């Protein structure tokens, strides 16, 4: 094989072939918690990157948005928002059970 062919084969290998990515391990506790959210009628909001559902009170006159967000890939944060979008409750979950 000529030097030119070797050069082009080397460049092809370095620049045109995509590196093989290893699948990331997902924490089973995160999967289990997410499955529980689905069974409790939470829907995933892609724009906000969180799971949410709406609570209504006073025969539908008032509502609040209950949200759970995965932060830093391993911590869940619970957030409650009022009708006008103000956060009135927020904390990190210690126990996912």
C-alpha positions as CSV (number, residue, x, y, z in Angstrom):
1,X,0.0,0.0,0.0
2,X,1.4,3.4,-0.9
3,X,2.1,6.2,1.5
4,X,-0.7,8.2,0.0
5,X,-3.3,5.4,0.5
6,X,-2.1,4.9,4.1
7,X,-2.5,8.7,4.7
8,X,-6.0,8.7,3.3
9,X,-7.0,5.6,5.2
10,X,-5.6,7.1,8.4
11,X,-7.6,10.4,7.8
12,X,-10.7,8.4,7.1
13,X,-10.4,6.5,10.3
14,X,-9.8,9.6,12.4
15,X,-12.2,12.0,10.9
16,X,-15.0,10.1,9.2
17,X,-15.8,7.2,11.5
18,X,-17.8,8.2,14.5
19,X,-16.5,7.0,17.9
20,X,-18.4,4.2,19.4
21,X,-20.3,5.4,22.5
22,X,-20.8,3.2,25.5
23,X,-24.4,3.0,26.7
24,X,-24.9,4.9,30.0
25,X,-25.9,3.0,33.0
26,X,-29.2,4.4,34.4
27,X,-29.7,4.2,38.1
28,X,-32.6,1.8,38.8
29,X,-33.9,4.1,41.6
30,X,-34.4,6.8,39.0
31,X,-36.2,4.5,36.6
32,X,-38.4,3.2,39.4
33,X,-39.3,6.8,40.6
34,X,-40.1,7.9,37.0
35,X,-42.4,4.9,36.6
36,X,-44.2,5.8,39.8
37,X,-44.7,9.4,38.5
38,X,-46.3,8.0,35.3
39,X,-48.7,5.8,37.3
40,X,-49.7,9.0,39.3
41,X,-50.6,10.8,36.0
42,X,-47.5,13.0,35.7
43,X,-46.6,14.0,32.2
44,X,-43.1,14.9,31.0
45,X,-42.7,18.5,30.0
46,X,-39.7,18.6,27.5
47,X,-39.5,22.4,27.6
48,X,-39.1,22.5,31.3
49,X,-37.3,19.2,31.7
50,X,-39.5,18.0,34.5
51,X,-42.5,15.8,35.3
52,X,-45.7,17.7,36.1
53,X,-49.4,17.4,37.0
54,X,-52.0,19.9,37.9
55,X,-53.8,20.0,41.3
56,X,-57.2,21.8,41.5
57,X,-59.0,22.9,44.7
58,X,-62.1,24.9,45.6
59,X,-64.1,23.1,42.9
60,X,-61.6,24.0,40.2
61,X,-61.4,27.7,41.2
62,X,-57.7,27.3,42.2
63,X,-54.9,25.2,40.8
64,X,-51.3,24.4,41.4
65,X,-48.6,22.7,39.3
66,X,-46.8,19.9,41.1
67,X,-43.4,19.2,39.4
68,X,-40.5,16.8,39.9
69,X,-37.2,17.6,38.3
70,X,-34.0,15.5,38.1
71,X,-31.1,17.7,38.9
72,X,-27.4,16.8,38.3
73,X,-28.5,13.4,37.1
74,X,-29.1,11.9,40.5
75,X,-31.2,14.3,42.7
76,X,-34.9,14.9,42.5
77,X,-36.4,18.3,43.3
78,X,-40.1,18.8,44.2
79,X,-41.5,22.1,43.1
80,X,-45.0,23.5,43.5
81,X,-46.1,26.5,41.4
82,X,-49.2,28.7,41.9
83,X,-51.7,29.7,39.1
84,X,-49.5,32.7,38.2
85,X,-46.3,30.6,38.0
86,X,-44.8,31.6,41.4
87,X,-42.9,28.9,43.2
88,X,-44.4,28.5,46.7
89,X,-42.8,25.2,47.7
90,X,-39.4,23.6,46.7
91,X,-37.2,21.0,48.2
92,X,-34.8,18.1,47.3
93,X,-36.1,14.6,48.0
94,X,-34.0,12.6,50.4
95,X,-35.9,9.3,50.0
96,X,-37.5,8.2,46.8
97,X,-39.8,5.6,48.4
